[in-house]
Amino acid sequence: KNACEAEGIPFACSEGICGSCIIEVIEGMENLSEFSGPEKDFLGEMETERLACQVVIKKGEVKIKF
C-alpha cells in the first residue's frame, strides 16, 4: 500500500470494499501476494486486476496502470 500511495494511487476505505484503488497489473502478477478475501469478492478480472490497498509486493518488479 505504501508504494502505491507514493505513486499517487487514490485510496478511500483501505479495506477493499470501495474499489477506489483498483490497479491493472501489466507485468509481475507472480511477484504479488495471494488475493485477499475482499479482492476475491470485489474484482471481476482477477487475471489482471488487484486492489492496491490489499496487495503486497513480495519480490521483484511489478508494472501497473491505474
mmCIF file of the N, C-alpha and C atoms, coordinates in Angstrom:
data_MODEL
# 
_entry.id   MODEL 
# 
loop_
_atom_site.group_PDB 
_atom_site.id 
_atom_site.type_symbol 
_atom_site.label_atom_id 
_atom_site.label_alt_id 
_atom_site.label_comp_id 
_atom_site.label_asym_id 
_atom_site.label_entity_id 
_atom_site.label_seq_id 
_atom_site.pdbx_PDB_ins_code 
_atom_site.Cartn_x 
_atom_site.Cartn_y 
_atom_site.Cartn_z 
_atom_site.occupancy 
_atom_site.B_iso_or_equiv 
_atom_site.pdbx_formal_charge 
_atom_site.auth_seq_id 
_atom_site.auth_comp_id 
_atom_site.auth_asym_id 
_atom_site.auth_atom_id 
_atom_site.pdbx_PDB_model_num 
ATOM 1   N N  . LYS A 1 1  ? 0.822   -1.190  0.000   1.00 0.00 ? 1  LYS A N  1 
ATOM 2   C CA . LYS A 1 1  ? 0.000   0.000   0.000   1.00 0.00 ? 1  LYS A CA 1 
ATOM 3   C C  . LYS A 1 1  ? 0.863   1.250   0.000   1.00 0.00 ? 1  LYS A C  1 
ATOM 4   N N  . ASN A 1 2  ? 1.901   1.269   0.783   1.00 0.00 ? 2  ASN A N  1 
ATOM 5   C CA . ASN A 1 2  ? 2.738   2.463   0.862   1.00 0.00 ? 2  ASN A CA 1 
ATOM 6   C C  . ASN A 1 2  ? 3.362   2.815   -0.480  1.00 0.00 ? 2  ASN A C  1 
ATOM 7   N N  . ALA A 1 3  ? 3.827   1.800   -1.210  1.00 0.00 ? 3  ALA A N  1 
ATOM 8   C CA . ALA A 1 3  ? 4.419   2.050   -2.525  1.00 0.00 ? 3  ALA A CA 1 
ATOM 9   C C  . ALA A 1 3  ? 3.387   2.626   -3.478  1.00 0.00 ? 3  ALA A C  1 
ATOM 10  N N  . CYS A 1 4  ? 2.168   2.136   -3.410  1.00 0.00 ? 4  CYS A N  1 
ATOM 11  C CA . CYS A 1 4  ? 1.100   2.631   -4.278  1.00 0.00 ? 4  CYS A CA 1 
ATOM 12  C C  . CYS A 1 4  ? 0.721   4.061   -3.909  1.00 0.00 ? 4  CYS A C  1 
ATOM 13  N N  . GLU A 1 5  ? 0.628   4.354   -2.628  1.00 0.00 ? 5  GLU A N  1 
ATOM 14  C CA . GLU A 1 5  ? 0.314   5.715   -2.199  1.00 0.00 ? 5  GLU A CA 1 
ATOM 15  C C  . GLU A 1 5  ? 1.395   6.684   -2.662  1.00 0.00 ? 5  GLU A C  1 
ATOM 16  N N  . ALA A 1 6  ? 2.652   6.253   -2.612  1.00 0.00 ? 6  ALA A N  1 
ATOM 17  C CA . ALA A 1 6  ? 3.755   7.106   -3.049  1.00 0.00 ? 6  ALA A CA 1 
ATOM 18  C C  . ALA A 1 6  ? 3.660   7.429   -4.539  1.00 0.00 ? 6  ALA A C  1 
ATOM 19  N N  . GLU A 1 7  ? 3.027   6.547   -5.313  1.00 0.00 ? 7  GLU A N  1 
ATOM 20  C CA . GLU A 1 7  ? 2.858   6.757   -6.748  1.00 0.00 ? 7  GLU A CA 1 
ATOM 21  C C  . GLU A 1 7  ? 1.587   7.533   -7.086  1.00 0.00 ? 7  GLU A C  1 
ATOM 22  N N  . GLY A 1 8  ? 0.806   7.890   -6.070  1.00 0.00 ? 8  GLY A N  1 
ATOM 23  C CA . GLY A 1 8  ? -0.385  8.696   -6.293  1.00 0.00 ? 8  GLY A CA 1 
ATOM 24  C C  . GLY A 1 8  ? -1.671  7.932   -6.547  1.00 0.00 ? 8  GLY A C  1 
ATOM 25  N N  . ILE A 1 9  ? -1.690  6.650   -6.249  1.00 0.00 ? 9  ILE A N  1 
ATOM 26  C CA . ILE A 1 9  ? -2.912  5.867   -6.421  1.00 0.00 ? 9  ILE A CA 1 
ATOM 27  C C  . ILE A 1 9  ? -3.888  6.269   -5.315  1.00 0.00 ? 9  ILE A C  1 
ATOM 28  N N  . PRO A 1 10 ? -5.114  6.640   -5.678  1.00 0.00 ? 10 PRO A N  1 
ATOM 29  C CA . PRO A 1 10 ? -6.073  7.100   -4.662  1.00 0.00 ? 10 PRO A CA 1 
ATOM 30  C C  . PRO A 1 10 ? -6.604  5.958   -3.801  1.00 0.00 ? 10 PRO A C  1 
ATOM 31  N N  . PHE A 1 11 ? -6.785  6.247   -2.536  1.00 0.00 ? 11 PHE A N  1 
ATOM 32  C CA . PHE A 1 11 ? -7.362  5.300   -1.578  1.00 0.00 ? 11 PHE A CA 1 
ATOM 33  C C  . PHE A 1 11 ? -8.517  5.990   -0.869  1.00 0.00 ? 11 PHE A C  1 
ATOM 34  N N  . ALA A 1 12 ? -9.565  5.263   -0.602  1.00 0.00 ? 12 ALA A N  1 
ATOM 35  C CA . ALA A 1 12 ? -10.678 5.818   0.170   1.00 0.00 ? 12 ALA A CA 1 
ATOM 36  C C  . ALA A 1 12 ? -10.851 5.006   1.450   1.00 0.00 ? 12 ALA A C  1 
ATOM 37  N N  . CYS A 1 13 ? -11.314 3.766   1.342   1.00 0.00 ? 13 CYS A N  1 
ATOM 38  C CA . CYS A 1 13 ? -11.622 2.987   2.543   1.00 0.00 ? 13 CYS A CA 1 
ATOM 39  C C  . CYS A 1 13 ? -10.425 2.222   3.105   1.00 0.00 ? 13 CYS A C  1 
ATOM 40  N N  . SER A 1 14 ? -9.494  1.801   2.261   1.00 0.00 ? 14 SER A N  1 
ATOM 41  C CA . SER A 1 14 ? -8.335  0.979   2.642   1.00 0.00 ? 14 SER A CA 1 
ATOM 42  C C  . SER A 1 14 ? -8.717  -0.384  3.207   1.00 0.00 ? 14 SER A C  1 
ATOM 43  N N  . GLU A 1 15 ? -9.957  -0.812  2.978   1.00 0.00 ? 15 GLU A N  1 
ATOM 44  C CA . GLU A 1 15 ? -10.422 -2.102  3.474   1.00 0.00 ? 15 GLU A CA 1 
ATOM 45  C C  . GLU A 1 15 ? -10.821 -3.055  2.355   1.00 0.00 ? 15 GLU A C  1 
ATOM 46  N N  . GLY A 1 16 ? -10.699 -2.613  1.102   1.00 0.00 ? 16 GLY A N  1 
ATOM 47  C CA . GLY A 1 16 ? -11.021 -3.476  -0.022  1.00 0.00 ? 16 GLY A CA 1 
ATOM 48  C C  . GLY A 1 16 ? -12.486 -3.549  -0.379  1.00 0.00 ? 16 GLY A C  1 
ATOM 49  N N  . ILE A 1 17 ? -13.268 -2.552  0.030   1.00 0.00 ? 17 ILE A N  1 
ATOM 50  C CA . ILE A 1 17 ? -14.699 -2.619  -0.266  1.00 0.00 ? 17 ILE A CA 1 
ATOM 51  C C  . ILE A 1 17 ? -15.196 -1.506  -1.189  1.00 0.00 ? 17 ILE A C  1 
ATOM 52  N N  . CYS A 1 18 ? -14.411 -0.430  -1.376  1.00 0.00 ? 18 CYS A N  1 
ATOM 53  C CA . CYS A 1 18 ? -14.929 0.687   -2.179  1.00 0.00 ? 18 CYS A CA 1 
ATOM 54  C C  . CYS A 1 18 ? -14.474 0.631   -3.641  1.00 0.00 ? 18 CYS A C  1 
ATOM 55  N N  . GLY A 1 19 ? -13.326 0.010   -3.909  1.00 0.00 ? 19 GLY A N  1 
ATOM 56  C CA . GLY A 1 19 ? -12.844 -0.100  -5.277  1.00 0.00 ? 19 GLY A CA 1 
ATOM 57  C C  . GLY A 1 19 ? -12.121 1.109   -5.822  1.00 0.00 ? 19 GLY A C  1 
ATOM 58  N N  . SER A 1 20 ? -11.865 2.113   -4.999  1.00 0.00 ? 20 SER A N  1 
ATOM 59  C CA . SER A 1 20 ? -11.200 3.322   -5.495  1.00 0.00 ? 20 SER A CA 1 
ATOM 60  C C  . SER A 1 20 ? -9.741  3.077   -5.883  1.00 0.00 ? 20 SER A C  1 
ATOM 61  N N  . CYS A 1 21 ? -9.161  2.002   -5.423  1.00 0.00 ? 21 CYS A N  1 
ATOM 62  C CA . CYS A 1 21 ? -7.734  1.751   -5.659  1.00 0.00 ? 21 CYS A CA 1 
ATOM 63  C C  . CYS A 1 21 ? -7.480  0.579   -6.611  1.00 0.00 ? 21 CYS A C  1 
ATOM 64  N N  . ILE A 1 22 ? -8.432  0.253   -7.484  1.00 0.00 ? 22 ILE A N  1 
ATOM 65  C CA . ILE A 1 22 ? -8.210  -0.838  -8.441  1.00 0.00 ? 22 ILE A CA 1 
ATOM 66  C C  . ILE A 1 22 ? -7.043  -0.468  -9.354  1.00 0.00 ? 22 ILE A C  1 
ATOM 67  N N  . ILE A 1 23 ? -6.115  -1.399  -9.492  1.00 0.00 ? 23 ILE A N  1 
ATOM 68  C CA . ILE A 1 23 ? -4.992  -1.228  -10.406 1.00 0.00 ? 23 ILE A CA 1 
ATOM 69  C C  . ILE A 1 23 ? -4.995  -2.374  -11.406 1.00 0.00 ? 23 ILE A C  1 
ATOM 70  N N  . GLU A 1 24 ? -4.470  -2.100  -12.589 1.00 0.00 ? 24 GLU A N  1 
ATOM 71  C CA . GLU A 1 24 ? -4.276  -3.139  -13.598 1.00 0.00 ? 24 GLU A CA 1 
ATOM 72  C C  . GLU A 1 24 ? -2.813  -3.535  -13.561 1.00 0.00 ? 24 GLU A C  1 
ATOM 73  N N  . VAL A 1 25 ? -2.540  -4.806  -13.389 1.00 0.00 ? 25 VAL A N  1 
ATOM 74  C CA . VAL A 1 25 ? -1.167  -5.299  -13.353 1.00 0.00 ? 25 VAL A CA 1 
ATOM 75  C C  . VAL A 1 25 ? -0.760  -5.643  -14.779 1.00 0.00 ? 25 VAL A C  1 
ATOM 76  N N  . ILE A 1 26 ? 0.228   -4.915  -15.296 1.00 0.00 ? 26 ILE A N  1 
ATOM 77  C CA . ILE A 1 26 ? 0.726   -5.105  -16.654 1.00 0.00 ? 26 ILE A CA 1 
ATOM 78  C C  . ILE A 1 26 ? 1.759   -6.229  -16.684 1.00 0.00 ? 26 ILE A C  1 
ATOM 79  N N  . GLU A 1 27 ? 2.655   -6.223  -15.703 1.00 0.00 ? 27 GLU A N  1 
ATOM 80  C CA . GLU A 1 27 ? 3.694   -7.254  -15.585 1.00 0.00 ? 27 GLU A CA 1 
ATOM 81  C C  . GLU A 1 27 ? 3.958   -7.527  -14.108 1.00 0.00 ? 27 GLU A C  1 
ATOM 82  N N  . GLY A 1 28 ? 4.302   -8.766  -13.796 1.00 0.00 ? 28 GLY A N  1 
ATOM 83  C CA . GLY A 1 28 ? 4.751   -9.110  -12.458 1.00 0.00 ? 28 GLY A CA 1 
ATOM 84  C C  . GLY A 1 28 ? 3.687   -9.619  -11.504 1.00 0.00 ? 28 GLY A C  1 
ATOM 85  N N  . MET A 1 29 ? 2.558   -10.074 -12.013 1.00 0.00 ? 29 MET A N  1 
ATOM 86  C CA . MET A 1 29 ? 1.495   -10.596 -11.142 1.00 0.00 ? 29 MET A CA 1 
ATOM 87  C C  . MET A 1 29 ? 2.044   -11.692 -10.227 1.00 0.00 ? 29 MET A C  1 
ATOM 88  N N  . GLU A 1 30 ? 3.003   -12.458 -10.716 1.00 0.00 ? 30 GLU A N  1 
ATOM 89  C CA . GLU A 1 30 ? 3.580   -13.548 -9.928  1.00 0.00 ? 30 GLU A CA 1 
ATOM 90  C C  . GLU A 1 30 ? 4.390   -13.042 -8.737  1.00 0.00 ? 30 GLU A C  1 
ATOM 91  N N  . ASN A 1 31 ? 4.721   -11.760 -8.720  1.00 0.00 ? 31 ASN A N  1 
ATOM 92  C CA . ASN A 1 31 ? 5.505   -11.174 -7.632  1.00 0.00 ? 31 ASN A CA 1 
ATOM 93  C C  . ASN A 1 31 ? 4.639   -10.598 -6.518  1.00 0.00 ? 31 ASN A C  1 
ATOM 94  N N  . LEU A 1 32 ? 3.329   -10.780 -6.625  1.00 0.00 ? 32 LEU A N  1 
ATOM 95  C CA . LEU A 1 32 ? 2.402   -10.209 -5.658  1.00 0.00 ? 32 LEU A CA 1 
ATOM 96  C C  . LEU A 1 32 ? 1.851   -11.264 -4.707  1.00 0.00 ? 32 LEU A C  1 
ATOM 97  N N  . SER A 1 33 ? 1.355   -10.802 -3.576  1.00 0.00 ? 33 SER A N  1 
ATOM 98  C CA . SER A 1 33 ? 0.753   -11.682 -2.579  1.00 0.00 ? 33 SER A CA 1 
ATOM 99  C C  . SER A 1 33 ? -0.495  -12.359 -3.136  1.00 0.00 ? 33 SER A C  1 
ATOM 100 N N  . GLU A 1 34 ? -0.948  -13.375 -2.431  1.00 0.00 ? 34 GLU A N  1 
ATOM 101 C CA . GLU A 1 34 ? -2.186  -14.055 -2.798  1.00 0.00 ? 34 GLU A CA 1 
ATOM 102 C C  . GLU A 1 34 ? -3.350  -13.075 -2.698  1.00 0.00 ? 34 GLU A C  1 
ATOM 103 N N  . PHE A 1 35 ? -4.430  -13.343 -3.407  1.00 0.00 ? 35 PHE A N  1 
ATOM 104 C CA . PHE A 1 35 ? -5.606  -12.486 -3.347  1.00 0.00 ? 35 PHE A CA 1 
ATOM 105 C C  . PHE A 1 35 ? -6.221  -12.531 -1.954  1.00 0.00 ? 35 PHE A C  1 
ATOM 106 N N  . SER A 1 36 ? -6.590  -11.366 -1.452  1.00 0.00 ? 36 SER A N  1 
ATOM 107 C CA . SER A 1 36 ? -7.258  -11.285 -0.150  1.00 0.00 ? 36 SER A CA 1 
ATOM 108 C C  . SER A 1 36 ? -8.740  -11.618 -0.327  1.00 0.00 ? 36 SER A C  1 
ATOM 109 N N  . GLY A 1 37 ? -9.425  -11.854 0.768   1.00 0.00 ? 37 GLY A N  1 
ATOM 110 C CA . GLY A 1 37 ? -10.858 -12.114 0.718   1.00 0.00 ? 37 GLY A CA 1 
ATOM 111 C C  . GLY A 1 37 ? -11.633 -10.987 0.046   1.00 0.00 ? 37 GLY A C  1 
ATOM 112 N N  . PRO A 1 38 ? -11.377 -9.714  0.435   1.00 0.00 ? 38 PRO A N  1 
ATOM 113 C CA . PRO A 1 38 ? -12.077 -8.619  -0.229  1.00 0.00 ? 38 PRO A CA 1 
ATOM 114 C C  . PRO A 1 38 ? -11.817 -8.561  -1.734  1.00 0.00 ? 38 PRO A C  1 
ATOM 115 N N  . GLU A 1 39 ? -10.597 -8.884  -2.154  1.00 0.00 ? 39 GLU A N  1 
ATOM 116 C CA . GLU A 1 39 ? -10.303 -8.888  -3.587  1.00 0.00 ? 39 GLU A CA 1 
ATOM 117 C C  . GLU A 1 39 ? -11.111 -9.967  -4.298  1.00 0.00 ? 39 GLU A C  1 
ATOM 118 N N  . LYS A 1 40 ? -11.167 -11.144 -3.711  1.00 0.00 ? 40 LYS A N  1 
ATOM 119 C CA . LYS A 1 40 ? -11.928 -12.240 -4.316  1.00 0.00 ? 40 LYS A CA 1 
ATOM 120 C C  . LYS A 1 40 ? -13.404 -11.876 -4.447  1.00 0.00 ? 40 LYS A C  1 
ATOM 121 N N  . ASP A 1 41 ? -13.933 -11.136 -3.480  1.00 0.00 ? 41 ASP A N  1 
ATOM 122 C CA . ASP A 1 41 ? -15.331 -10.730 -3.502  1.00 0.00 ? 41 ASP A CA 1 
ATOM 123 C C  . ASP A 1 41 ? -15.601 -9.597  -4.485  1.00 0.00 ? 41 ASP A C  1 
ATOM 124 N N  . PHE A 1 42 ? -14.631 -8.696  -4.668  1.00 0.00 ? 42 PHE A N  1 
ATOM 125 C CA . PHE A 1 42 ? -14.863 -7.462  -5.397  1.00 0.00 ? 42 PHE A CA 1 
ATOM 126 C C  . PHE A 1 42 ? -14.452 -7.495  -6.864  1.00 0.00 ? 42 PHE A C  1 
ATOM 127 N N  . LEU A 1 43 ? -13.306 -8.094  -7.160  1.00 0.00 ? 43 LEU A N  1 
ATOM 128 C CA . LEU A 1 43 ? -12.731 -7.994  -8.502  1.00 0.00 ? 43 LEU A CA 1 
ATOM 129 C C  . LEU A 1 43 ? -13.411 -8.890  -9.523  1.00 0.00 ? 43 LEU A C  1 
ATOM 130 N N  . GLY A 1 44 ? -13.485 -8.399  -10.753 1.00 0.00 ? 44 GLY A N  1 
ATOM 131 C CA . GLY A 1 44 ? -14.022 -9.188  -11.854 1.00 0.00 ? 44 GLY A CA 1 
ATOM 132 C C  . GLY A 1 44 ? -12.925 -9.827  -12.677 1.00 0.00 ? 44 GLY A C  1 
ATOM 133 N N  . GLU A 1 45 ? -11.872 -9.100  -12.950 1.00 0.00 ? 45 GLU A N  1 
ATOM 134 C CA . GLU A 1 45 ? -10.749 -9.569  -13.778 1.00 0.00 ? 45 GLU A CA 1 
ATOM 135 C C  . GLU A 1 45 ? -9.562  -9.928  -12.898 1.00 0.00 ? 45 GLU A C  1 
ATOM 136 N N  . MET A 1 46 ? -9.616  -11.069 -12.264 1.00 0.00 ? 46 MET A N  1 
ATOM 137 C CA . MET A 1 46 ? -8.558  -11.435 -11.332 1.00 0.00 ? 46 MET A CA 1 
ATOM 138 C C  . MET A 1 46 ? -7.248  -11.788 -12.032 1.00 0.00 ? 46 MET A C  1 
ATOM 139 N N  . GLU A 1 47 ? -7.274  -11.938 -13.341 1.00 0.00 ? 47 GLU A N  1 
ATOM 140 C CA . GLU A 1 47 ? -6.032  -12.207 -14.071 1.00 0.00 ? 47 GLU A CA 1 
ATOM 141 C C  . GLU A 1 47 ? -5.190  -10.952 -14.196 1.00 0.00 ? 47 GLU A C  1 
ATOM 142 N N  . THR A 1 48 ? -5.834  -9.770  -14.143 1.00 0.00 ? 48 THR A N  1 
ATOM 143 C CA . THR A 1 48 ? -5.107  -8.522  -14.382 1.00 0.00 ? 48 THR A CA 1 
ATOM 144 C C  . THR A 1 48 ? -5.349  -7.444  -13.336 1.00 0.00 ? 48 THR A C  1 
ATOM 145 N N  . GLU A 1 49 ? -6.349  -7.579  -12.497 1.00 0.00 ? 49 GLU A N  1 
ATOM 146 C CA . GLU A 1 49 ? -6.683  -6.522  -11.542 1.00 0.00 ? 49 GLU A CA 1 
ATOM 147 C C  . GLU A 1 49 ? -6.336  -6.904  -10.111 1.00 0.00 ? 49 GLU A C  1 
ATOM 148 N N  . ARG A 1 50 ? -5.993  -5.877  -9.330  1.00 0.00 ? 50 ARG A N  1 
ATOM 149 C CA . ARG A 1 50 ? -5.773  -6.032  -7.892  1.00 0.00 ? 50 ARG A CA 1 
ATOM 150 C C  . ARG A 1 50 ? -6.293  -4.782  -7.200  1.00 0.00 ? 50 ARG A C  1 
ATOM 151 N N  . LEU A 1 51 ? -6.515  -4.883  -5.910  1.00 0.00 ? 51 LEU A N  1 
ATOM 152 C CA . LEU A 1 51 ? -6.829  -3.723  -5.091  1.00 0.00 ? 51 LEU A CA 1 
ATOM 153 C C  . LEU A 1 51 ? -5.531  -3.286  -4.417  1.00 0.00 ? 51 LEU A C  1 
ATOM 154 N N  . ALA A 1 52 ? -5.098  -2.083  -4.716  1.00 0.00 ? 52 ALA A N  1 
ATOM 155 C CA . ALA A 1 52 ? -3.811  -1.613  -4.209  1.00 0.00 ? 52 ALA A CA 1 
ATOM 156 C C  . ALA A 1 52 ? -3.758  -1.583  -2.681  1.00 0.00 ? 52 ALA A C  1 
ATOM 157 N N  . CYS A 1 53 ? -4.901  -1.390  -2.036  1.00 0.00 ? 53 CYS A N  1 
ATOM 158 C CA . CYS A 1 53 ? -4.908  -1.356  -0.572  1.00 0.00 ? 53 CYS A CA 1 
ATOM 159 C C  . CYS A 1 53 ? -4.738  -2.739  0.044   1.00 0.00 ? 53 CYS A C  1 
ATOM 160 N N  . GLN A 1 54 ? -4.886  -3.789  -0.744  1.00 0.00 ? 54 GLN A N  1 
ATOM 161 C CA . GLN A 1 54 ? -4.830  -5.155  -0.234  1.00 0.00 ? 54 GLN A CA 1 
ATOM 162 C C  . GLN A 1 54 ? -3.566  -5.908  -0.650  1.00 0.00 ? 54 GLN A C  1 
ATOM 163 N N  . VAL A 1 55 ? -2.995  -5.543  -1.771  1.00 0.00 ? 55 VAL A N  1 
ATOM 164 C CA . VAL A 1 55 ? -1.890  -6.296  -2.359  1.00 0.00 ? 55 VAL A CA 1 
ATOM 165 C C  . VAL A 1 55 ? -0.546  -5.930  -1.711  1.00 0.00 ? 55 VAL A C  1 
ATOM 166 N N  . VAL A 1 56 ? 0.349   -6.923  -1.671  1.00 0.00 ? 56 VAL A N  1 
ATOM 167 C CA . VAL A 1 56 ? 1.706   -6.724  -1.164  1.00 0.00 ? 56 VAL A CA 1 
ATOM 168 C C  . VAL A 1 56 ? 2.671   -7.226  -2.229  1.00 0.00 ? 56 VAL A C  1 
ATOM 169 N N  . ILE A 1 57 ? 3.693   -6.430  -2.525  1.00 0.00 ? 57 ILE A N  1 
ATOM 170 C CA . ILE A 1 57 ? 4.745   -6.868  -3.447  1.00 0.00 ? 57 ILE A CA 1 
ATOM 171 C C  . ILE A 1 57 ? 5.686   -7.760  -2.654  1.00 0.00 ? 57 ILE A C  1 
ATOM 172 N N  . LYS A 1 58 ? 5.782   -9.022  -3.053  1.00 0.00 ? 58 LYS A N  1 
ATOM 173 C CA . LYS A 1 58 ? 6.611   -9.991  -2.342  1.00 0.00 ? 58 LYS A CA 1 
ATOM 174 C C  . LYS A 1 58 ? 8.060   -9.938  -2.793  1.00 0.00 ? 58 LYS A C  1 
ATOM 175 N N  . LYS A 1 59 ? 8.262   -9.765  -4.105  1.00 0.00 ? 59 LYS A N  1 
ATOM 176 C CA . LYS A 1 59 ? 9.618   -9.769  -4.656  1.00 0.00 ? 59 LYS A CA 1 
ATOM 177 C C  . LYS A 1 59 ? 9.558   -9.211  -6.067  1.00 0.00 ? 59 LYS A C  1 
ATOM 178 N N  . GLY A 1 60 ? 10.687  -8.850  -6.596  1.00 0.00 ? 60 GLY A N  1 
ATOM 179 C CA . GLY A 1 60 ? 10.784  -8.461  -7.997  1.00 0.00 ? 60 GLY A CA 1 
ATOM 180 C C  . GLY A 1 60 ? 10.059  -7.181  -8.351  1.00 0.00 ? 60 GLY A C  1 
ATOM 181 N N  . GLU A 1 61 ? 9.905   -6.985  -9.645  1.00 0.00 ? 61 GLU A N  1 
ATOM 182 C CA . GLU A 1 61 ? 9.288   -5.784  -10.171 1.00 0.00 ? 61 GLU A CA 1 
ATOM 183 C C  . GLU A 1 61 ? 7.846   -6.044  -10.588 1.00 0.00 ? 61 GLU A C  1 
ATOM 184 N N  . VAL A 1 62 ? 7.058   -4.991  -10.501 1.00 0.00 ? 62 VAL A N  1 
ATOM 185 C CA . VAL A 1 62 ? 5.652   -5.043  -10.886 1.00 0.00 ? 62 VAL A CA 1 
ATOM 186 C C  . VAL A 1 62 ? 5.349   -3.760  -11.650 1.00 0.00 ? 62 VAL A C  1 
ATOM 187 N N  . LYS A 1 63 ? 4.734   -3.881  -12.817 1.00 0.00 ? 63 LYS A N  1 
ATOM 188 C CA . LYS A 1 63 ? 4.300   -2.719  -13.578 1.00 0.00 ? 63 LYS A CA 1 
ATOM 189 C C  . LYS A 1 63 ? 2.791   -2.666  -13.528 1.00 0.00 ? 63 LYS A C  1 
ATOM 190 N N  . ILE A 1 64 ? 2.281   -1.480  -13.181 1.00 0.00 ? 64 ILE A N  1 
ATOM 191 C CA . ILE A 1 64 ? 0.835   -1.319  -13.051 1.00 0.00 ? 64 ILE A CA 1 
ATOM 192 C C  . ILE A 1 64 ? 0.333   -0.125  -13.844 1.00 0.00 ? 64 ILE A C  1 
ATOM 193 N N  . LYS A 1 65 ? -0.982  -0.110  -14.025 1.00 0.00 ? 65 LYS A N  1 
ATOM 194 C CA . LYS A 1 65 ? -1.680  1.010   -14.646 1.00 0.00 ? 65 LYS A CA 1 
ATOM 195 C C  . LYS A 1 65 ? -2.860  1.326   -13.743 1.00 0.00 ? 65 LYS A C  1 
ATOM 196 N N  . PHE A 1 66 ? -3.077  2.607   -13.490 1.00 0.00 ? 66 PHE A N  1 
ATOM 197 C CA . PHE A 1 66 ? -4.228  2.989   -12.652 1.00 0.00 ? 66 PHE A CA 1 
ATOM 198 C C  . PHE A 1 66 ? -4.936  4.167   -13.219 1.00 0.00 ? 66 PHE A C  1 
# 
